[in-house]
């Protein structure tokens, strides 16, 4: 089974065999209220909708319409459903049944409902409403042709079902039905279409079931206008007066005039025959009839010529592959020239219908290709977005690993991870923050410095035992250890000049503290700048000409302010266990021993 990628707009409530339809709002702002209203309900791809019976969820979008969607299968793959009708009108047959049942209950009446499928039509094309003696058959689409002379049910046509003018003339009127969207429901409206009259629409509350069948206010007016008044009863023994012939002739004249106005050739020919065979008319009336018949004969001849021209134009439109002209002419031919066709005319109509069907298939195929191309483009965009998201996650995970274990990590592993960061950064693109980009550049520079520092050591020849030259001692992070009597770098630079230069390690700008990339201290920034930054300040400042400051003597009591190198107490640092901020007690049962140990470790790191 191939998956249908059209969006599902309707569902049923409660279970797969439910008959309670529901339509999803198309806008995101309306879907929020819809979700709150149906917080405890479940949505299903109902069997009476032609669905698979699976459970549905709602999808909210701001750049396209919202819709229902199936839950993925147990293997994580998208669910495949063979449901054909998925649009807003795909549950109209359930809305028709629900509205009709409520209408009958209000009138203390009842009926049986069924969703017939004549000739294998899709479920929902026809809705049968059966009363005790007769019923209604609702045609919601053109899948099933209406049967006008069948006993037991009266056709009610959807707005897309065509009806020819001869049927309107013969039956006086036909019933129509339409469903209008109101919120998440569909409201039923009943219409009455008559010959040479516009369709009038009414609510179900304005309709009634009578001996004639379904009746609307428009039907009552049409029946009254076409019904003759009952004859006056005469006393017994007296002859009844025959109908006035002149009145009947005038009625037939009006019918011919109305039929000619709408191009009804069959009606004009039929009424003309009736007038020609009418008996009992006087000489004056007969002269009027002859005049009308002569005009009708001329009109019928003109219509015959116009009919030939219309079929010729239809044939030419098919030959020239003019889709719009062929569709317009075929509709007109079926409306006014559907009677007494010759074999040539039937062949012309068949060729036009086949041509239009072929063009429709081509248009559908082109639409499917465009839809497939759009889906492929959208899939490529989603794939690229997934790759970017995965790249961002891997970059952040690698940065956390380097911050936590970068010092103790082997050089080869560190270089491999930094190389991976370099490869992933272009894919992540603008999803990375400025801080993360700076950290990547800092790690690249650090690895490059370590590689350059290791290269001269490998190039030096082996030193003899009595050679006094020794390589400088370095810390675990690769930086040169200071001599025992030499003051630390942050003591050699005035505190006001600490942040005067950009840090070459974390790229913190002038006036901004360095990032805490080596976890010295509890906060996101360091209490003292990186040594690389202090060296740059010494290089670009006159402070390098000043005599070195004497080493601070050990005092009995440490300072508690004015410098970062002091004794830190547990209440002054963030607790690593409960994340209590400074000056806030630990909860519960504080202070935690992890907080005390962290304050001691912080003091040891700052004092060196």
TARARA-V785285 format. One record per run of one state. SS is the DSSP state (A for helix, B for strand, O for the rest). FROM is the first residue (numbers start at 0). TO is the last residue. If there is no record, write none. Layout:
ss:SS from:FROM to:TO
ss:SS from:FROM to:TO
This chain:
ss:O from:0 to:6
ss:B from:7 to:7
ss:O from:8 to:8
ss:B from:9 to:12
ss:O from:13 to:19
ss:B from:20 to:22
ss:O from:23 to:26
ss:A from:27 to:36
ss:O from:37 to:41
ss:B from:42 to:43
ss:O from:44 to:45
ss:A from:46 to:48
ss:O from:49 to:53
ss:B from:54 to:58
ss:O from:59 to:65
ss:B from:66 to:69
ss:O from:70 to:86
ss:A from:87 to:105
ss:O from:106 to:110
ss:B from:111 to:113
ss:O from:114 to:116
ss:A from:117 to:119
ss:O from:120 to:124
ss:B from:125 to:129
ss:O from:130 to:133
ss:B from:134 to:138
ss:O from:139 to:152
ss:B from:153 to:157
ss:O from:158 to:163
ss:A from:164 to:170
ss:O from:171 to:171
ss:B from:172 to:181
ss:O from:182 to:183
ss:B from:184 to:193
ss:O from:194 to:198
ss:B from:199 to:202
ss:A from:203 to:205
ss:O from:206 to:206
ss:B from:207 to:209
ss:O from:210 to:211
ss:B from:212 to:214
ss:O from:215 to:215
ss:A from:216 to:225
ss:O from:226 to:243
ss:A from:244 to:261
ss:O from:262 to:263
ss:A from:264 to:275
ss:O from:276 to:281
ss:A from:282 to:318
ss:O from:319 to:321
ss:A from:322 to:335
ss:O from:336 to:341
ss:A from:342 to:404
ss:O from:405 to:409
ss:A from:410 to:430
ss:O from:431 to:432
ss:A from:433 to:458
ss:O from:459 to:472
ss:B from:473 to:473
ss:O from:474 to:478
ss:B from:479 to:479
ss:O from:480 to:487
ss:A from:488 to:491
ss:O from:492 to:493
ss:A from:494 to:496
ss:O from:497 to:513
ss:B from:514 to:514
ss:O from:515 to:523
ss:B from:524 to:524
ss:O from:525 to:529
ss:A from:530 to:539
ss:O from:540 to:540
ss:A from:541 to:544
ss:O from:545 to:568
ss:A from:569 to:571
ss:O from:572 to:591
ss:A from:592 to:606
ss:O from:607 to:607
